[in-house]
Amino acid sequence: MSEQDNSEPAKNNVSRRTLLAAAAIAPAAVTLRATAASAQGNAGTGKTAIVTGSSRGIGAAIAKRLARDGYNVTVNCVVNRDLAAAVAKDIEAAGGHAIWEQADVSETAAVQRLFEKTEEAFGGVDVVVSNAGIMRLAPFREMKDEDFDRMLAVNVKGSFNVLREASRRVRDNGRIFALSSSITQLRSPTYGPYAASKAAQELYTNILAKELAGRKISVNAIAPGLVNTPLFTDGKTPEMIAGFVQRTPHGRLGEPEDIARVVSTLCSDDGWWVSGQTIFVNGGIV
């Protein structure tokens, strides 16, 4: 049960086509290329966004949506360099402006370089989405130290690194987001350490919103539910996917674009008054 773009290779891949058919998932939203005409008509905001873990999944959808909204965008990856480059290329082809940068968010120096490269390319930073994350699932008695340590290094330390740098560099009137998860409320077996790492995002953002008082920077956590990305679907049978769909009042898995639309709304002037909150985006499952 995850919502984020996974910046590390997924395990136990299951046929996406089979899962989609079994779960009766609604067709994906219109692609960025299909909306190129509207994007090209946008003169741009002059603002810049960094989206970590944005080579695929939710992160890629957020990066593309913000580009459509007129933001310059920095796409980030750890190992999926070709995918990150493709996301940036798609943004450019649709009339936007993007660069991509490789950076492991668990490394402080790498995060600093990510922000520096963005400032060199676009002159500053206005929106930061701390999306990079990994998921390792096991019952407590079976969780391996190396899996636990790596997950906390990326999800807890990595997000801290990104939010710390954002607090120093995001311009006044900006936006800062961290990706939490509805698993903090569902609390399913095998998700213990992962859920804890996601709960940290809610604490981070609530406290950071208060620390940035006076700068008109809104800081929020976004907590998606069951989203149609490899991080959620890999390793699950069609029957398992169908069961999760049946539990969701809206009757389908979320799509990455569902999450991107919420981020887009909160980045607008209409979203400024929302700060220090956790926004659950999950079709009503919790």
C-alpha positions, -999 to +999 in steps of 0.1 A: +000+000+000+020+029-012+016+060-031+051+073-039+074+069-068+099+043-057+134+055-065+149+021-062+142-010-084+110-028-075+109-065-066+085-094-076+071-076-107+036-087-116+020-081-150+005-046-150-019-056-177-033-085-157-036-063-126-054-036-145-079-060-160-086-078-127-091-046-107-113-029-133-092+002-130-104+032-148-083+043-178-054+065-170-059+103-173-050+121-205-012+122-210+009+153-209+014+152-247-023+152-252-025+185-234+005+201-251-016+227-267-029+241-234+006+239-219+021+258-248-005+285-243+008+290-207+034+318-206+048+303-174+047+315-138+084+323-135+084+299-106+103+267-101+095+234-085+117+205-073+100+171-071+121+143-056+116+107-068+099+119-099+112+095-126+079+076-125+047+071-106+032+099-085+064+120-086+064+120-124+027+130-125+033+158-101+063+171-121+043+170-153+013+187-138+033+215-123+050+220-156+016+223-172+007+249-146+037+270-158+065+260-133+100+252-143+106+218-129+136+198-117+130+160-120+150+138-096+160+102-095+185+078-079+189+050-104+162+055-130+182+080-150+167+071-184+132+075-169+140+108-153+155+121-186+123+110-204+101+129-179+121+161-185+120+155-223+082+151-222+079+184-203+101+202-228+082+187-257+049+200-242+063+235-241+076+235-205+110+239-190+127+211-171+160+196-160+168+163-143+193+156-116+204+124-100+206+126-062+201+102-033+180+122-008+195+102+021+228+120+014+230+156+026+255+168+001+235+153-028+204+172-017+223+204-015+236+199-050+201+192-062+190+226-049+221+243-062+216+229-097+180+240-097+190+275-087+217+277-113+192+266-140+161+286-130+172+313-105+154+301-074+130+276-058+093+282-051+078+247-046+094+215-032+077+182-032+095+156-010+082+125-027+112+101-029+106+070-009+110+032-007+089+005+009+101-027+026+073-049+040+075-077+065+061-087+099+081-074+128+097-108+134+109-111+098+120-075+091+157-074+081+180-048+096+192-037+062+157-032+049+147-013+080+178+009+079+175+017+042+138+026+044+145+050+073+175+064+056+155+074+025+120+080+040+129+097+073+164+110+069+160+117+032+128+137+036+144+156+065+173+165+042+149+178+015+127+197+039+157+213+057+171+225+024+136+237+014+133+257+046+165+275+037+159+281+000+122+282-009+113+318-016+086+336+004+050+327-006+062+292-017+049+258-010+065+227+006+050+192+006+060+158+020+043+126+008+028+107+037+004+077+033-031+066+042-014+035+057-009+057+088-046+052+093-052+018+078-023+003+098-023-031+080+000-060+090+035-060+076+035-022+072+047-012+106+081+004+099+069+018+066+038+034+083+061+049+109+083+065+082+052+080+066+038+093+099+071+112+103+061+133+072+030+145+090+050+156+120+077+172+099+053+194+079+031+205+108+061+217+127+079+232+098+048+252+089+050+268+123+088+274+120+083+293+088+058+317+102+059+351+087+071+340+053+037+330+038+051+295+029+024+268+031+037+234+042+015+203+040+017+165+040-002+146+012-014+111+022-025+091-008-042+058-005-042+029-030-025+043-061-019+024-094+019+025-093+045-003-092+053+005-056+017-006-047+009-032-074+042-051-076+041-084-057+003-084-054-020-109-071-050-097-092-072-110-064-054-089-038-057-058-060-094-064-066-100-067-029-084-033-022-106-018-050-137-032-034-128-016-001-125+019-018-158+038-019-150+053-052-145+018-067-111+020-082-075+025-075-062+060-075-041+072-104-010+093-100-028+122-117-053+122-088-026+131-064-010+156-088-042+175-091-044+180-053-008+193-052-016+216-081-046+230-063-026+236-031+001+254-051-025+279-065-036+311-047-068+292-036-047+267-016-025+292+003-047+292+035-042+254+039-010+249+059+003+225+085-022+199+075-023+163+063-044+159+032-058+124+027-063+116-010-076+081-011-111+078-026-126+074+009-109+042+020-101+059+053 
